[in-house]
Amino acid sequence: MWMQDKPLLQEELGKTISQLIHAFQTTEAQHLFLQTFWQTMNREWTGIDRLRLDKFYMLMRMVLNESLMVLKMRGWEERQIEQLLKLLTTEILHPDSQAPSGVKSHFIEIFLEELAKVGADELTADQNLKFIDPFCRIAAQTKDSLVLHNITRGIFETIVEQAPFAIEDLMNEMEEEEEEEISEDDEQEQDVPSKRLFEKPSKGSFCGTESDMGEEQAGDDEDSTGTILQFDYEAVANRLFEMASHQNTPSQNRKRLYKVVRKLQDLAEGLFPEDDIPEKAYRKLQEGRQKRKAKKRLPKSQLQNKTGRGEQEDPSADLSSRPERTRQWQGTEADPAVPQEQLRGCGRRGVHRRRRRPRAGARAKVPGCQEPAMKRKWTRKNKK
């Protein structure tokens, strides 16, 4: 895997390595394989250069997917789930583990995605709660702010964001069940399509085009949203509140988790975050926040230039109130006491004036200073 450079061969090799877990027949041997893999990744992670990170990210995703496939093949047994979660917690999530922050962050990011790919159609809300229970405990106990942020963002806030799609899937399943019951009761409707076959199609329409388009659009919608896990939001909120309310929980963790608990409680009551704010107002709020953040990032000099360009200065305003840059443009000899009429002909670099030579008698007499010869002759003639 280290020497492989071609993407397709990297993917094939990653599948081969991750599927080695199915070669072991006993649960102990499979868990030993997983434990060795994650310990190796933790030990060698700091030596991986940035050009090789992507293929090892892919390998970690594939190994997690295959480990969940083992649980699916065994019918999602509760004991098997507990053993696998215990192994992953001790090797990756626990504070005493030697896992670097990169391994932890990537594992938290991909956990719900891979769990949804493998068992979204089979897992119940209670089983999904067991899968996220280790993250609740680690989020309440950890002193690492990065781990806390990744868990709240990658696990709990992802559940909140996917809530509307999860409820939509439930409604679709209920509608399908109702349609199946109706189709079983109504046997007379089966003769109706045979009569419609002999009817002429309307002008400008073709048979089956509308249904095919509807099926294609439905398939595109499913691919865009993806498979989504079902959760009991009230049960998740209660479990998270129980872990956050312990005395040993740091105050920073408690505040962060209580915010998530409120969102989950609102979802349990049927209140969604998007329903409170309309779309137009929500977009305006986002644009305003982005502008404020951009202003904070700019230095003071650029902010003064932007405000100076947009505003039109009053020509009758005093020169002393103008910024220093405009004074430099007017020249070093510009005096704020000079009227504005004398400065009309000046350009950007200032006024070009001829320096007048001072008269001989204009200089002040300084004691102990010798006067020039011409001045002495002039003074003698005047005296005579």
C-alpha positions as CSV (number, residue, x, y, z in Angstrom):
1,M,0.0,0.0,0.0
2,W,2.9,2.4,0.7
3,M,4.5,1.9,-2.8
4,Q,1.3,1.8,-4.8
5,D,0.7,5.0,-6.8
6,K,-2.2,4.2,-9.2
7,P,-5.6,5.1,-7.8
8,L,-7.5,2.0,-9.2
9,L,-4.9,-0.4,-7.9
10,Q,-4.9,1.4,-4.5
11,E,-8.6,0.8,-4.3
12,E,-8.3,-2.9,-5.3
13,L,-5.5,-3.4,-2.8
14,G,-7.5,-1.7,0.0
15,K,-10.4,-4.0,-0.6
16,T,-8.1,-7.0,-0.5
17,I,-6.6,-6.0,2.8
18,S,-9.9,-5.0,4.4
19,Q,-11.6,-8.3,3.3
20,L,-9.0,-10.4,5.1
21,I,-11.2,-10.1,8.2
22,H,-13.6,-12.6,6.6
23,A,-10.7,-15.2,6.3
24,F,-10.9,-15.6,10.1
25,Q,-13.6,-17.9,11.4
26,T,-13.7,-17.0,15.1
27,T,-14.6,-13.7,16.7
28,E,-11.4,-13.5,18.7
29,A,-9.2,-13.8,15.6
30,Q,-11.2,-11.2,13.8
31,H,-10.9,-8.8,16.7
32,L,-7.2,-9.5,16.9
33,F,-6.8,-8.6,13.2
34,L,-8.7,-5.3,13.8
35,Q,-6.7,-4.5,16.9
36,T,-3.5,-5.1,15.1
37,F,-4.6,-2.9,12.2
38,W,-5.6,0.1,14.3
39,Q,-2.4,-0.2,16.5
40,T,-0.3,-0.2,13.3
41,M,-2.1,2.9,12.0
42,N,-1.6,4.7,15.3
43,R,2.1,3.9,15.4
44,E,3.0,4.7,11.8
45,W,0.7,7.7,11.3
46,T,3.2,10.4,12.1
47,G,5.6,8.9,9.4
48,I,3.1,9.2,6.6
49,D,3.7,12.1,4.2
50,R,0.9,14.2,2.9
51,L,1.0,12.7,-0.6
52,R,0.1,9.2,0.9
53,L,-2.6,10.3,3.3
54,D,-5.6,9.9,1.0
55,K,-5.0,6.2,0.3
56,F,-4.6,5.4,4.0
57,Y,-7.8,7.4,4.7
58,M,-9.5,5.1,2.1
59,L,-8.0,2.0,3.8
60,M,-9.3,3.0,7.2
61,R,-12.8,3.6,5.7
62,M,-12.7,0.1,4.0
63,V,-11.6,-1.7,7.2
64,L,-14.4,0.0,9.2
65,N,-16.9,-1.0,6.5
66,E,-15.9,-4.6,6.5
67,S,-15.9,-4.8,10.3
68,L,-19.5,-3.6,10.3
69,M,-20.3,-6.1,7.5
70,V,-19.2,-8.9,9.9
71,L,-21.9,-7.7,12.4
72,K,-24.5,-7.6,9.6
73,M,-23.7,-11.2,8.6
74,R,-24.2,-12.3,12.2
75,G,-27.6,-10.6,12.5
76,W,-26.5,-7.6,14.6
77,E,-26.1,-9.5,17.8
78,E,-26.0,-7.3,20.8
79,R,-22.9,-9.1,22.3
80,Q,-21.0,-8.7,19.0
81,I,-21.8,-5.0,18.8
82,E,-20.6,-4.4,22.4
83,Q,-17.3,-6.2,21.8
84,L,-16.6,-4.3,18.5
85,L,-17.5,-0.9,20.1
86,K,-15.3,-1.7,23.1
87,L,-12.3,-2.5,20.8
88,L,-12.8,0.7,18.7
89,T,-13.1,2.8,21.8
90,T,-10.0,1.5,23.5
91,E,-7.8,1.7,20.4
92,I,-9.1,5.1,18.9
93,L,-11.4,7.2,21.1
94,H,-10.2,6.6,24.6
95,P,-7.9,9.4,26.0
96,D,-5.4,6.8,27.1
97,S,-5.1,5.4,23.6
98,Q,-2.1,6.3,21.5
99,A,-4.2,7.4,18.5
100,P,-3.1,10.7,16.9
101,S,-5.6,13.4,16.3
102,G,-5.7,12.7,12.6
103,V,-6.9,9.1,13.1
104,K,-9.5,10.2,15.7
105,S,-10.9,12.9,13.5
106,H,-11.2,10.7,10.4
107,F,-12.8,7.9,12.4
108,I,-15.4,10.2,13.9
109,E,-16.1,11.7,10.5
110,I,-16.7,8.4,8.6
111,F,-18.4,6.3,11.4
112,L,-22.0,7.3,10.7
113,E,-21.5,7.3,6.9
114,E,-20.2,3.7,6.9
115,L,-22.8,2.5,9.5
116,A,-25.6,4.0,7.2
117,K,-24.2,2.2,4.1
118,V,-24.1,-1.2,5.9
119,G,-27.2,-1.2,8.1
120,A,-29.5,1.7,7.4
121,D,-32.2,-0.7,6.1
122,E,-32.0,-3.1,9.0
123,L,-31.0,-1.3,12.2
124,T,-33.6,0.1,14.5
125,A,-33.5,3.3,16.6
126,D,-32.5,1.4,19.7
127,Q,-29.6,-0.3,18.0
128,N,-28.4,3.0,16.5
129,L,-28.4,4.5,20.0
130,K,-26.1,1.7,21.2
131,F,-23.7,2.5,18.3
132,I,-23.4,6.2,19.3
133,D,-23.3,5.5,23.1
134,P,-19.4,5.4,23.2
135,F,-19.3,8.9,21.6
136,C,-21.7,10.2,24.3
137,R,-19.3,9.0,27.0
138,I,-16.2,10.2,25.4
139,A,-17.7,13.7,24.7
140,A,-18.6,14.0,28.3
141,Q,-15.2,12.8,29.7
142,T,-12.6,14.1,27.3
143,K,-10.4,17.1,28.0
144,D,-9.3,17.5,24.4
145,S,-11.3,20.3,22.8
146,L,-10.6,19.0,19.3
147,V,-12.2,15.6,20.1
148,L,-15.2,17.3,21.6
149,H,-15.7,19.5,18.6
150,N,-15.3,16.6,16.2
151,I,-17.8,14.4,18.1
152,T,-20.4,17.2,18.4
153,R,-20.0,18.2,14.7
154,G,-19.5,14.7,13.2
155,I,-22.0,12.7,15.2
156,F,-24.7,14.8,17.0
157,E,-25.1,17.7,14.7
158,T,-25.1,15.4,11.7
159,I,-28.0,13.6,13.3
160,V,-29.8,16.9,13.7
161,E,-29.1,17.9,10.1
162,Q,-30.4,14.6,8.7
163,A,-33.6,14.6,10.8
164,P,-35.9,16.0,8.0
165,F,-34.7,13.3,5.6
166,A,-35.1,10.6,8.2
167,I,-38.7,11.6,8.9
168,E,-39.4,11.8,5.2
169,D,-38.1,8.2,4.8
170,L,-40.4,7.0,7.6
171,M,-43.4,8.7,5.9
172,N,-42.5,7.1,2.6
173,E,-42.3,3.6,4.3
174,M,-45.7,4.1,6.0
175,E,-47.3,5.2,2.7
176,E,-45.8,2.1,0.9
177,E,-47.3,-0.2,3.6
178,E,-50.7,1.5,3.3
179,E,-50.6,1.1,-0.5
180,E,-49.8,-2.6,-0.2
181,E,-52.7,-3.1,2.1
182,I,-55.0,-1.3,-0.3
183,S,-53.8,-3.2,-3.3
184,E,-54.5,-6.5,-1.5
185,D,-58.0,-5.5,-0.6
186,D,-58.9,-4.0,-4.0
187,E,-58.7,-6.9,-6.6
188,Q,-60.9,-5.2,-9.1
189,E,-58.3,-2.6,-10.0
190,Q,-56.2,-5.2,-11.7
191,D,-58.5,-5.3,-14.7
192,V,-58.2,-1.6,-15.3
193,P,-54.7,-1.5,-16.9
194,S,-55.7,-4.2,-19.5
195,K,-58.5,-1.9,-20.8
196,R,-56.1,1.0,-21.0
197,L,-53.8,-0.9,-23.3
198,F,-56.3,-0.6,-26.1
199,E,-56.8,3.1,-25.7
200,K,-55.0,5.5,-28.1
201,P,-52.4,7.7,-26.5
202,S,-52.9,11.4,-26.6
203,K,-51.2,13.6,-29.1
204,G,-47.6,14.6,-28.3
205,S,-47.2,11.9,-25.6
206,F,-45.5,8.5,-25.6
207,C,-46.4,5.5,-23.6
208,G,-44.3,5.1,-20.4
209,T,-42.3,8.3,-20.7
210,E,-43.9,10.0,-17.7
211,S,-43.5,7.0,-15.4
212,D,-39.9,6.5,-16.5
213,M,-39.0,10.1,-15.8
214,G,-40.6,9.8,-12.4
215,E,-38.6,6.7,-11.6
216,E,-35.4,8.4,-12.7
217,Q,-36.0,11.5,-10.6
218,A,-36.8,9.4,-7.6
219,G,-33.6,7.5,-8.1
220,D,-31.6,10.7,-8.4
221,D,-33.2,12.0,-5.2
222,E,-32.2,8.8,-3.3
223,D,-28.6,9.0,-4.6
224,S,-28.3,12.7,-3.5
225,T,-29.7,12.2,0.0
226,G,-28.2,8.7,0.5
227,T,-29.1,6.2,3.2
228,I,-30.1,7.7,6.5
229,L,-30.1,6.2,10.0
230,Q,-33.3,6.3,12.2
231,F,-32.9,7.7,15.7
232,D,-35.2,8.2,18.7
233,Y,-34.3,11.8,19.3
234,E,-35.8,11.9,22.8
235,A,-33.8,8.8,23.8
236,V,-30.6,10.3,22.4
237,A,-31.3,13.6,24.3
238,N,-31.9,11.8,27.6
239,R,-28.7,9.7,27.2
240,L,-26.6,12.7,26.3
241,F,-28.1,14.7,29.2
242,E,-27.4,11.8,31.6
243,M,-23.7,11.7,30.6
244,A,-23.3,15.5,30.6
245,S,-24.9,16.0,34.0
246,H,-22.2,14.1,35.9
247,Q,-20.0,16.0,38.4
248,N,-16.8,14.9,36.7
249,T,-17.9,16.4,33.4
250,P,-15.9,19.6,32.5
251,S,-17.9,22.8,32.3
252,Q,-16.9,23.4,28.7
253,N,-18.1,20.0,27.7
254,R,-21.4,20.4,29.6
255,K,-22.2,23.7,28.0
256,R,-21.5,22.3,24.5
257,L,-23.6,19.1,25.1
258,Y,-26.5,20.9,26.6
259,K,-26.9,22.9,23.4
260,V,-27.1,19.7,21.4
261,V,-29.6,18.3,24.0
262,R,-31.9,21.3,23.4
263,K,-31.8,20.7,19.6
264,L,-32.6,17.0,20.0
265,Q,-35.5,17.8,22.4
266,D,-36.9,20.3,19.8
267,L,-36.7,17.6,17.2
268,A,-38.5,15.1,19.5
269,E,-41.3,17.7,19.8
270,G,-41.5,18.2,16.1
271,L,-39.7,21.6,15.8
272,F,-37.0,21.8,13.1
273,P,-34.3,24.5,13.1
274,E,-35.2,25.5,9.5
275,D,-38.9,26.2,10.3
276,D,-38.2,29.1,12.6
277,I,-36.4,31.2,10.0
278,P,-37.5,31.7,6.4
279,E,-35.1,30.9,3.6
280,K,-34.7,34.6,2.5
281,A,-34.1,35.8,6.0
282,Y,-31.7,32.9,6.6
283,R,-29.7,33.8,3.5
284,K,-29.5,37.5,4.6
285,L,-28.3,36.5,8.0
286,Q,-25.6,34.3,6.5
287,E,-24.5,37.1,4.1
288,G,-24.3,39.6,7.0
289,R,-22.2,37.2,9.1
290,Q,-19.8,36.6,6.2
291,K,-19.4,40.3,5.7
292,R,-18.7,40.9,9.4
293,K,-16.1,38.1,9.4
294,A,-14.4,39.6,6.3
295,K,-14.2,43.0,7.9
296,K,-12.7,41.5,11.0
297,R,-10.0,39.8,9.0
298,L,-9.0,42.9,7.1
299,P,-6.3,45.2,8.7
300,K,-7.1,48.8,9.7
301,S,-5.3,50.4,6.8
302,Q,-7.4,48.5,4.2
303,L,-10.6,49.4,6.1
304,Q,-9.7,53.1,6.0
305,N,-9.0,52.8,2.2
306,K,-12.4,51.2,1.6
307,T,-14.3,53.7,3.6
308,G,-12.4,56.6,2.0
309,R,-13.2,55.5,-1.5
310,G,-17.0,55.1,-0.8
311,E,-17.5,58.4,0.9
312,Q,-17.4,61.8,-0.9
313,E,-15.5,64.4,0.9
314,D,-16.9,67.9,1.3
315,P,-14.7,70.5,-0.6
316,S,-15.3,73.1,2.1
317,A,-14.0,70.8,4.8
318,D,-10.8,71.8,6.6
319,L,-7.6,70.2,5.5
320,S,-6.7,69.3,9.0
321,S,-9.7,66.9,9.2
322,R,-8.5,65.0,6.1
323,P,-6.3,61.9,6.4
324,E,-2.5,62.1,6.3
325,R,-2.2,60.6,2.9
326,T,-4.1,63.5,1.2
327,R,-1.7,65.9,3.0
328,Q,1.2,64.1,1.5
329,W,-0.3,64.4,-1.9
330,Q,-0.5,68.2,-1.6
331,G,3.2,68.5,-0.8
332,T,5.4,68.9,2.1
333,E,5.1,72.7,2.0
334,A,1.3,72.6,2.2
335,D,0.0,74.6,5.1
336,P,-3.5,74.1,6.5
337,A,-3.8,77.9,7.0
338,V,-3.4,78.5,3.2
339,P,-6.7,79.2,1.5
340,Q,-8.0,76.6,-1.0
341,E,-7.9,79.0,-4.0
342,Q,-4.1,78.9,-4.1
343,L,-4.1,75.1,-4.2
344,R,-6.4,74.7,-7.2
345,G,-3.6,74.3,-9.8
346,C,-1.7,71.7,-7.8
347,G,-1.5,68.1,-8.9
348,R,-1.2,64.9,-6.9
349,R,2.5,65.4,-6.1
350,G,2.0,68.9,-4.6
351,V,2.5,72.5,-5.5
352,H,5.7,73.4,-7.5
353,R,6.7,76.9,-6.3
354,R,9.8,78.9,-7.0
355,R,11.9,79.6,-4.0
356,R,12.3,83.3,-3.4
357,R,15.7,84.5,-2.4
358,P,15.6,86.5,0.8
359,R,16.7,90.1,0.8
360,A,20.0,91.1,2.3
361,G,18.4,93.2,5.0
362,A,15.8,90.6,5.9
363,R,18.1,88.5,7.9
364,A,18.1,89.0,11.7
365,K,21.4,90.0,13.3
366,V,22.9,87.4,15.4
367,P,25.4,88.4,18.1
368,G,29.0,87.2,17.3
369,C,28.3,86.5,13.7
370,Q,30.3,88.3,10.9
371,E,28.3,90.0,8.1
372,P,29.3,89.6,4.4
373,A,31.4,92.3,2.7
374,M,28.8,93.7,0.4
375,K,26.5,94.4,3.3
376,R,29.3,96.3,5.0
377,K,29.9,98.6,2.0
378,W,26.2,99.3,1.7
379,T,25.9,100.2,5.4
380,R,29.0,102.6,5.1
381,K,27.5,104.5,2.2
382,N,24.3,105.0,4.0
383,K,26.1,106.3,7.1
384,K,28.0,108.8,5.0
